[in-house]
């Protein structure tokens, strides 16, 4: 058996530890591929899927450190993990191929979670004031407290360029206010709040979650818009109201169960967003903080029916949120049939604890005036409800303002 073991001493123990990490990472990676391919879901697998790139990369690096053990034990799983990493993110490492000139109108859409750090609001308004090419802006964590009222500040900064707005007051969790807003260069109609189910989750993390939806008229075409801020993950140093507490044995002991509750609640909310996306014939755009990563299992049902603008036309990993050195893209821009992403990028702007994500979406021409929804009959687009909106020129709309007043 000695030929299966590395050299003696410290180097031998390091090689054995690295080999254990390598094999564990390869087995976890294989399990995640299986769960993703067969549509399986469990809280443990989903938790691991959030760290999938770090898991594969860490295992591959460990394989390089496991020197002295037989090549069959370290080479095969190391190559497997490197191939897995290339399959997951290889398309994001090369510039996307050029597209022909747009055949229809385009929309530059941006989503930004303003975060709870109120001292950065001035930087956020200054950044957005300079971005004069944005057509639609989705905002999350819009505050409406005595200390900070975001709506007047952003209306003053952007009202002239994005005069049509829908504002929604959201629940308060600790020092965070989960309010939402859609600001648009184009007229908005039919704005409403859509409650999202909290699942079986009993804490306040997922209670009161809503999506803000509206319709915009762009070049004579109706486009459905939606933004939301899904329930955040449960971590042991925050209570269910996102108030900081010290880490203690009970919080660590109950953490796995709390993770399971929140992940299943978020999955039910994502399923509801998918129903919204498929609930009309007009093109659909969803932007916001979904609190889940691109390869996570809870996002899988949505990503199978809608397209991610960054996955289609972005470059790099596109991290929008960091916890220390670990980054993740938890802010997303999805779109349906009838649209095409022309570009997508994450702005390197220190305006929040999140980074803005923007995309340019082209509204594709209609083929003969008909659009066939998935699993539905052909619908004549000339029968759209849009003419019944009464688009007479008038002052800027501030829909749902009663929710903030």
Secondary structure, 3 states (H helix, E strand, C coil): CHHHCCCCCHHHHHHHHHHHHHHHHHHHHHHHHHHHHCCCCCHHHHHHHCCHHHHHHHHHHHHHHCCCCCHHHHHHHHHHHHHHHHHHHHHHCCCCCCCCCCCCCEEEEEEEECCCCHHHHHHHHHHHHHCCCCCEEEEEEECECCCCEHHHHHHHHHCCCCCEEEEECCCEECCEECEEEEEECCCEEEEEEEECCCCCCCCCCCCCCEEEEEEEEECCEEEEEEEEECCCCCCCCECCCCCECCCCHHHHHHHHHHHHHHHHHHHHHHHHHHHHHCCCCCEEEEEEECCCCCCCHHHHHHHHHCEEHHHHHCCCCCCCEEECCEEECCEEEEECCCEEEEEEEECCCCCCCECCEEEEEEECCCECCEEECCCCCEEEHHHCHHHHHCCCCCCCCEECHHHCC
